[in-house]
Amino acid sequence: MSQSTVAPAALVDKLAAAKHASIALATATTLQKNAALTAIAEGVVASADEILAANELDLANGRENGLTSGLLDRLTLSTARLQGLADAVLEVVGLTDPVGQSVRGSTLPNGVAISQVRVPFGVVGAIYEARPNVTIDIAALAIKSGNAAVLRGGSAAIETNRVLVSVIQAALATAGLPADAVQTIDEFGRAGAGELMRARGYVDVLIPRGSADLIRTVVTESTVPVIETGAGVVHIVLDESAREDWAVDIVRNAKVQRPSVCNAVETLLVHRAAAERLLPAVLGALAESGVTVHADERALPYATDGVPVTEEDWATEHMSLDISVKVVDDLDEAIDHIRRYSTQHTESIITNDLANAERFLAQVDSAVVMVNASTRFTDGGEFGFGAEVGISTQKLHARGPMGLPELTSTKWIVRGSGQIRG
């Protein structure tokens, strides 16, 4: 950190401790790291009463401070959700340790052997909002990939995260690894988040998760390299040939199952030739589930209690039981609409036309592009990663759900026997 920094000494101490811990973690054995993860899973379950009590304090504060229903849902933990977090950590235990994996290599004509291998980043910073599950997910993936983690989970989840990090640190110590490998800087508030963004030299990479405003702030203000995770203005296209049962089930699942998450659908685009056939059933199913439909003039007649869509709606990640609906003339218009308003997170098309499916997959430039499947599948757990650090919507280093390999860089190993360059 530069000499001009005004970061509190306690914060600098935490950053320095995480950097020092990362050295030990980088050379920890897979057995040690798995032991720590197993202890975390056991600790989350054993400490459930303490975690849930802390979570209730955060929820009460959130309700008093007017948190949206979507953020309250993300903030909420339950016995079932804690068990799910523990299970996800145990899944990470079963995954292959990426550290030391050979990416490529060769032996030169002069006998020098070169190989590119995976190595940890060092210290991974994360800034996120009202998502205590992210505390466990990022810590687990960081530990397994040999990284230390510095977490800024936001004031909305400060009590929950305090208990979760204490569970993680106790588990690390049990496994003989430095407890300082996972730190929370929530007590430093927004100023701490600002210092984390400027902690170049202590933090090797920073990952923001949260609202579009939070992500934009981190990307524009950070001097630490950032892996951008994006807001989810997610689209589903109903092609002319789409099956009605698939359309109903997929759109309802993508919107209703958990509307507060980034892979929930926000905009439905319907081919004009399919509107009369599909929209009554699709919008009817959404209405039964309490969804408010923001419809354009061609879709509005099919929407019971629908409201006229606004230009702002097309670019909005509702994170609630709201969906924007537009009737389009053809697939070209649908793809053009996605190019204009998408955050390049996830898009799906429902179709029985193979040519249209392949064209959609080829021409839509998002991190995840689907055919005949719910956008809710864009998730590290669903992809078999055990958990995820986030869903990257950028194109450098990582794209899409980020698991263990995405938390590593590489270095080149060169082994010679006295060769010199002529």
C-alpha positions as CSV (number, residue, x, y, z in Angstrom):
1,M,0.0,0.0,0.0
2,S,1.3,3.5,-0.8
3,Q,2.7,5.8,1.9
4,S,-0.2,8.2,1.3
5,T,-2.8,5.8,2.5
6,V,-4.9,6.7,5.5
7,A,-6.2,3.2,6.2
8,P,-6.6,2.4,9.9
9,A,-3.7,0.5,11.3
10,A,-6.0,-2.4,12.3
11,L,-7.1,-2.8,8.7
12,V,-3.6,-2.7,7.4
13,D,-2.7,-5.4,10.0
14,K,-5.5,-7.6,8.7
15,L,-4.4,-7.2,5.1
16,A,-0.8,-7.9,6.0
17,A,-1.9,-11.0,8.0
18,A,-3.9,-12.3,5.1
19,K,-0.9,-11.7,2.7
20,H,1.4,-13.6,5.1
21,A,-1.2,-16.4,5.5
22,S,-1.4,-16.8,1.7
23,I,2.2,-17.9,1.6
24,A,1.5,-20.9,3.9
25,L,-1.8,-21.7,2.1
26,A,-0.1,-21.7,-1.3
27,T,2.0,-24.7,-0.3
28,A,-0.6,-26.5,1.9
29,T,-1.4,-30.0,0.9
30,T,-4.7,-31.1,-0.5
31,L,-5.2,-33.2,2.6
32,Q,-4.8,-30.1,4.9
33,K,-7.1,-28.0,2.8
34,N,-9.7,-30.7,2.7
35,A,-9.5,-31.1,6.5
36,A,-10.1,-27.4,6.9
37,L,-13.1,-27.5,4.6
38,T,-14.6,-30.5,6.4
39,A,-14.2,-28.7,9.6
40,I,-16.0,-25.6,8.1
41,A,-18.9,-27.8,7.0
42,E,-19.2,-29.4,10.4
43,G,-18.8,-26.0,12.1
44,V,-21.6,-24.4,10.1
45,V,-24.0,-27.2,11.2
46,A,-22.8,-27.2,14.8
47,S,-23.1,-23.4,15.1
48,A,-26.5,-23.2,13.5
49,D,-28.2,-21.7,16.5
50,E,-25.6,-19.0,16.9
51,I,-25.5,-18.2,13.1
52,L,-29.3,-18.0,12.9
53,A,-29.6,-15.8,15.9
54,A,-27.1,-13.4,14.4
55,N,-28.9,-13.6,11.1
56,E,-32.2,-12.7,12.8
57,L,-30.5,-9.5,14.1
58,D,-29.4,-8.6,10.6
59,L,-32.9,-9.3,9.2
60,A,-34.5,-7.1,11.9
61,N,-32.1,-4.3,11.1
62,G,-32.8,-4.8,7.4
63,R,-36.5,-4.6,7.8
64,E,-36.1,-1.5,9.9
65,N,-33.8,0.1,7.3
66,G,-36.2,-0.7,4.4
67,L,-34.2,-3.4,2.6
68,T,-36.1,-4.7,-0.5
69,S,-37.8,-8.1,-0.4
70,G,-35.1,-9.4,-2.8
71,L,-32.2,-8.3,-0.6
72,L,-34.0,-9.7,2.5
73,D,-34.4,-13.0,0.7
74,R,-30.7,-13.1,-0.1
75,L,-29.9,-12.2,3.5
76,T,-32.1,-14.8,5.0
77,L,-30.5,-18.0,6.4
78,S,-32.4,-21.1,7.7
79,T,-31.5,-24.5,8.9
80,A,-32.1,-25.8,5.5
81,R,-30.0,-23.1,3.8
82,L,-27.2,-23.7,6.3
83,Q,-27.2,-27.4,5.6
84,G,-27.1,-26.5,1.9
85,L,-24.0,-24.4,2.5
86,A,-22.4,-27.2,4.5
87,D,-23.2,-29.7,1.7
88,A,-21.7,-27.3,-0.9
89,V,-18.4,-27.1,1.1
90,L,-18.2,-30.9,1.2
91,E,-18.7,-30.9,-2.5
92,V,-15.7,-28.7,-2.8
93,V,-13.8,-31.3,-0.7
94,G,-14.5,-33.8,-3.4
95,L,-13.3,-31.6,-6.3
96,T,-9.8,-31.9,-7.8
97,D,-7.3,-29.5,-6.3
98,P,-6.2,-27.2,-9.2
99,V,-2.9,-26.1,-7.6
100,G,0.0,-27.7,-9.4
101,Q,-2.0,-28.9,-12.4
102,S,-0.1,-28.8,-15.6
103,V,-1.8,-26.7,-18.3
104,R,0.6,-27.4,-21.1
105,G,4.3,-28.2,-21.5
106,S,7.0,-29.5,-23.8
107,T,10.6,-30.4,-24.1
108,L,12.7,-28.1,-26.3
109,P,15.1,-29.6,-28.9
110,N,18.0,-28.7,-26.5
111,G,16.5,-30.8,-23.7
112,V,15.1,-27.9,-21.6
113,A,11.7,-29.0,-20.2
114,I,9.0,-26.3,-19.8
115,S,5.6,-26.6,-18.2
116,Q,2.8,-24.2,-17.3
117,V,1.2,-25.0,-14.0
118,R,-1.7,-23.6,-12.0
119,V,-0.8,-21.5,-8.9
120,P,-3.0,-19.5,-6.4
121,F,-3.6,-15.8,-7.0
122,G,-2.5,-15.2,-3.4
123,V,-5.1,-13.0,-1.7
124,V,-8.6,-12.8,-3.1
125,G,-10.7,-9.8,-2.0
126,A,-14.5,-9.8,-2.3
127,I,-17.0,-7.0,-1.9
128,Y,-20.7,-8.1,-1.7
129,E,-24.0,-7.2,-0.3
130,A,-26.5,-9.0,2.0
131,R,-25.3,-12.4,0.9
132,P,-24.0,-14.5,3.9
133,N,-23.9,-17.6,1.7
134,V,-21.1,-15.9,-0.4
135,T,-19.0,-15.7,2.8
136,I,-18.9,-19.5,2.9
137,D,-18.7,-20.1,-0.8
138,I,-15.8,-17.7,-1.4
139,A,-13.9,-18.9,1.7
140,A,-14.3,-22.6,0.7
141,L,-13.2,-22.0,-2.9
142,A,-10.3,-19.7,-1.9
143,I,-9.0,-22.3,0.7
144,K,-9.2,-25.2,-1.8
145,S,-7.4,-23.2,-4.5
146,G,-4.7,-22.1,-2.0
147,N,-5.7,-18.5,-1.6
148,A,-6.3,-16.3,1.4
149,A,-9.5,-14.2,1.4
150,V,-10.4,-10.8,2.6
151,L,-14.2,-10.3,2.7
152,R,-16.3,-7.2,2.9
153,G,-19.8,-8.5,3.2
154,G,-21.6,-5.2,3.9
155,S,-23.4,-3.8,6.9
156,A,-26.6,-5.6,6.1
157,A,-25.1,-9.0,7.0
158,I,-22.4,-7.8,9.5
159,E,-23.6,-9.9,12.5
160,T,-24.1,-13.1,10.4
161,N,-20.8,-12.7,8.6
162,R,-19.0,-12.1,12.0
163,V,-20.1,-15.5,13.2
164,L,-19.5,-17.3,9.9
165,V,-15.9,-16.0,9.7
166,S,-15.3,-17.1,13.3
167,V,-16.4,-20.6,12.4
168,I,-14.1,-20.5,9.3
169,Q,-11.1,-19.3,11.3
170,A,-11.6,-21.9,14.0
171,A,-11.8,-24.6,11.3
172,L,-8.6,-23.4,9.6
173,A,-6.8,-23.5,13.0
174,T,-8.1,-27.1,13.6
175,A,-6.5,-28.2,10.3
176,G,-3.2,-26.5,11.1
177,L,-3.6,-23.7,8.7
178,P,-3.4,-20.0,9.6
179,A,-6.7,-18.6,10.8
180,D,-5.7,-15.3,9.3
181,A,-6.2,-16.9,5.8
182,V,-9.8,-15.7,5.9
183,Q,-10.6,-12.2,7.2
184,T,-13.6,-9.9,7.4
185,I,-13.2,-6.2,7.3
186,D,-16.9,-5.4,7.8
187,E,-16.2,-3.5,11.0
188,F,-14.4,-0.8,8.9
189,G,-17.6,0.0,7.0
190,R,-17.6,1.7,3.6
191,A,-14.2,3.2,4.3
192,G,-12.9,-0.4,4.6
193,A,-14.3,-1.2,1.2
194,G,-12.6,1.8,-0.3
195,E,-9.2,0.7,1.2
196,L,-9.7,-2.8,0.0
197,M,-10.1,-1.4,-3.6
198,R,-6.8,0.4,-3.1
199,A,-4.9,-2.4,-1.4
200,R,-2.6,-3.1,-4.3
201,G,0.4,-5.1,-2.9
202,Y,-1.8,-6.8,-0.3
203,V,-4.7,-8.0,-2.4
204,D,-4.0,-9.7,-5.8
205,V,-7.5,-9.8,-7.3
206,L,-10.9,-8.3,-6.2
207,I,-14.3,-9.8,-7.0
208,P,-17.4,-7.7,-6.5
209,R,-20.9,-9.3,-6.2
210,G,-24.1,-7.3,-5.9
211,S,-26.0,-4.5,-7.5
212,A,-25.0,-2.9,-10.8
213,D,-24.0,0.2,-8.8
214,L,-21.7,-1.7,-6.5
215,I,-20.0,-3.5,-9.4
216,R,-19.6,-0.3,-11.4
217,T,-18.1,1.4,-8.4
218,V,-15.6,-1.3,-7.8
219,V,-14.6,-1.6,-11.5
220,T,-14.1,2.1,-11.9
221,E,-12.4,3.0,-8.5
222,S,-10.3,-0.1,-7.8
223,T,-6.5,-0.1,-8.3
224,V,-6.5,-3.8,-7.6
225,P,-7.2,-6.0,-10.6
226,V,-11.0,-6.8,-10.7
227,I,-12.9,-9.8,-12.1
228,E,-16.2,-8.2,-13.0
229,T,-19.3,-10.2,-12.0
230,G,-22.4,-8.7,-13.7
231,A,-25.9,-7.8,-12.9
232,G,-28.4,-10.2,-14.5
233,V,-30.7,-8.6,-17.0
234,V,-31.5,-12.1,-18.3
235,H,-33.6,-12.9,-21.3
236,I,-35.7,-15.9,-22.5
237,V,-36.9,-16.0,-26.1
238,L,-40.0,-17.9,-27.1
239,D,-39.5,-18.9,-30.7
240,E,-42.3,-19.5,-33.2
241,S,-41.9,-23.3,-32.7
242,A,-41.6,-23.3,-28.9
243,R,-43.6,-26.0,-27.1
244,E,-46.2,-24.6,-24.9
245,D,-45.5,-26.9,-21.9
246,W,-41.8,-26.1,-22.1
247,A,-42.5,-22.4,-22.4
248,V,-44.8,-22.4,-19.3
249,D,-42.5,-24.5,-17.1
250,I,-39.2,-22.9,-18.1
251,V,-40.4,-19.2,-17.9
252,R,-42.2,-19.8,-14.6
253,N,-39.2,-21.6,-13.1
254,A,-36.8,-18.9,-14.3
255,K,-38.8,-16.1,-12.8
256,V,-40.5,-17.6,-9.7
257,Q,-38.3,-20.2,-8.1
258,R,-36.0,-17.5,-6.6
259,P,-36.6,-14.1,-8.2
260,S,-34.0,-12.3,-6.2
261,V,-31.0,-14.0,-7.8
262,C,-29.0,-12.9,-10.8
263,N,-29.9,-15.9,-13.0
264,A,-33.7,-15.2,-12.7
265,V,-35.2,-14.1,-16.0
266,E,-36.1,-10.4,-16.3
267,T,-37.3,-10.1,-19.9
268,L,-39.4,-12.4,-22.0
269,L,-39.3,-11.9,-25.8
270,V,-42.0,-13.7,-27.8
271,H,-42.2,-14.3,-31.6
272,R,-45.3,-12.6,-32.9
273,A,-46.4,-15.8,-34.7
274,A,-46.4,-17.6,-31.3
275,A,-47.9,-14.8,-29.2
276,E,-51.5,-15.8,-29.4
277,R,-50.6,-19.5,-28.9
278,L,-48.2,-19.1,-26.0
279,L,-48.8,-15.9,-24.1
280,P,-52.1,-16.7,-22.5
281,A,-50.7,-19.9,-20.8
282,V,-47.3,-18.4,-20.0
283,L,-48.6,-15.1,-18.6
284,G,-51.4,-16.9,-16.8
285,A,-49.0,-19.2,-15.0
286,L,-46.9,-16.2,-14.0
287,A,-50.0,-14.3,-12.8
288,E,-50.9,-17.3,-10.6
289,S,-47.5,-17.1,-9.0
290,G,-47.9,-13.4,-8.2
291,V,-45.8,-12.0,-11.0
292,T,-46.5,-8.5,-12.3
293,V,-46.1,-8.4,-16.1
294,H,-44.7,-5.2,-17.6
295,A,-45.9,-5.6,-21.2
296,D,-45.4,-3.8,-24.5
297,E,-48.5,-2.8,-26.5
298,R,-48.7,-6.2,-28.4
299,A,-48.3,-8.3,-25.2
300,L,-50.5,-6.3,-22.9
301,P,-53.8,-7.7,-24.2
302,Y,-52.7,-11.2,-23.0
303,A,-51.6,-10.0,-19.5
304,T,-54.2,-10.1,-16.8
305,D,-53.5,-7.0,-14.5
306,G,-50.5,-6.3,-16.6
307,V,-48.9,-2.8,-16.7
308,P,-47.4,-0.9,-19.7
309,V,-43.7,-1.5,-20.0
310,T,-41.3,1.5,-19.8
311,E,-38.0,2.0,-21.6
312,E,-36.3,1.7,-18.2
313,D,-37.8,-1.7,-17.6
314,W,-35.8,-3.3,-20.4
315,A,-32.6,-2.4,-18.6
316,T,-33.8,-3.3,-15.1
317,E,-32.7,-6.2,-13.0
318,H,-36.0,-6.4,-11.0
319,M,-34.9,-9.0,-8.5
320,S,-38.5,-9.4,-7.6
321,L,-41.7,-10.9,-9.0
322,D,-41.7,-8.6,-12.0
323,I,-41.0,-9.4,-15.6
324,S,-40.8,-7.3,-18.8
325,V,-42.5,-8.8,-21.9
326,K,-42.2,-7.9,-25.6
327,V,-43.6,-9.3,-28.8
328,V,-40.9,-9.3,-31.5
329,D,-41.3,-9.8,-35.3
330,D,-38.6,-12.4,-35.7
331,L,-35.4,-13.8,-34.2
332,D,-33.4,-10.9,-35.6
333,E,-35.4,-8.5,-33.5
334,A,-35.0,-10.7,-30.4
335,I,-31.2,-10.9,-30.8
336,D,-31.0,-7.2,-31.4
337,H,-33.0,-6.5,-28.3
338,I,-30.6,-8.7,-26.3
339,R,-27.6,-7.0,-27.7
340,R,-28.9,-3.6,-26.7
341,Y,-30.1,-4.4,-23.1
342,S,-28.4,-7.5,-21.9
343,T,-25.7,-7.5,-19.2
344,Q,-24.2,-10.5,-21.0
345,H,-25.0,-12.9,-18.1
346,T,-27.5,-15.6,-19.4
347,E,-29.9,-15.9,-22.3
348,S,-32.1,-18.8,-23.3
349,I,-34.3,-19.7,-26.3
350,I,-37.2,-22.1,-26.3
351,T,-37.5,-23.6,-29.7
352,N,-38.0,-26.8,-31.7
353,D,-36.1,-25.3,-34.7
354,L,-32.6,-26.6,-34.8
355,A,-31.3,-23.9,-37.1
356,N,-32.7,-21.1,-34.9
357,A,-31.2,-22.8,-31.8
358,E,-27.8,-23.0,-33.3
359,R,-28.0,-19.4,-34.6
360,F,-29.0,-18.2,-31.2
361,L,-26.1,-20.0,-29.6
362,A,-23.7,-18.6,-32.1
363,Q,-24.9,-15.0,-32.3
364,V,-25.8,-14.2,-28.7
365,D,-22.7,-13.0,-26.8
366,S,-23.3,-13.7,-23.2
367,A,-21.4,-15.7,-20.6
368,V,-24.0,-18.5,-20.7
369,V,-26.3,-19.2,-23.7
370,M,-29.0,-21.9,-23.5
371,V,-31.5,-23.8,-25.5
372,N,-34.7,-25.2,-24.0
373,A,-33.5,-24.8,-20.4
374,S,-34.2,-22.5,-17.4
375,T,-31.7,-19.7,-16.8
376,R,-31.7,-20.8,-13.2
377,F,-29.1,-23.4,-14.2
378,T,-26.4,-20.7,-14.5
379,D,-24.8,-21.5,-11.1
380,G,-21.5,-22.9,-10.0
381,G,-23.3,-25.6,-7.9
382,E,-25.4,-26.7,-10.8
383,F,-22.4,-26.8,-13.1
384,G,-20.6,-29.1,-10.7
385,F,-18.3,-26.6,-9.1
386,G,-19.6,-27.2,-5.5
387,A,-19.9,-23.5,-5.1
388,E,-19.1,-20.4,-7.0
389,V,-17.1,-17.2,-6.4
390,G,-19.5,-15.4,-8.8
391,I,-20.6,-15.3,-12.4
392,S,-18.1,-13.4,-14.5
393,T,-19.6,-11.3,-17.3
394,Q,-16.3,-10.0,-18.6
395,K,-14.1,-11.7,-21.2
396,L,-10.6,-11.6,-19.6
397,H,-9.3,-14.5,-17.4
398,A,-12.7,-16.0,-16.6
399,R,-16.3,-16.0,-17.9
400,G,-19.4,-17.5,-16.5
401,P,-19.7,-19.3,-13.2
402,M,-16.3,-19.3,-11.4
403,G,-15.0,-22.3,-9.5
404,L,-11.7,-23.5,-8.4
405,P,-9.6,-23.2,-11.7
406,E,-10.8,-19.6,-12.1
407,L,-9.2,-18.7,-8.7
408,T,-5.8,-19.7,-10.0
409,S,-3.2,-18.1,-12.3
410,T,-0.3,-19.9,-13.8
411,K,3.5,-19.8,-13.8
412,W,6.1,-21.4,-16.0
413,I,8.4,-24.1,-14.7
414,V,11.7,-24.5,-16.6
415,R,14.0,-27.4,-15.9
416,G,17.4,-27.6,-17.5
417,S,20.7,-29.4,-17.2
418,G,23.3,-26.7,-18.0
419,Q,21.8,-25.4,-21.3
420,I,22.6,-21.9,-22.5
421,R,21.1,-19.9,-25.2
422,G,23.1,-19.6,-28.4
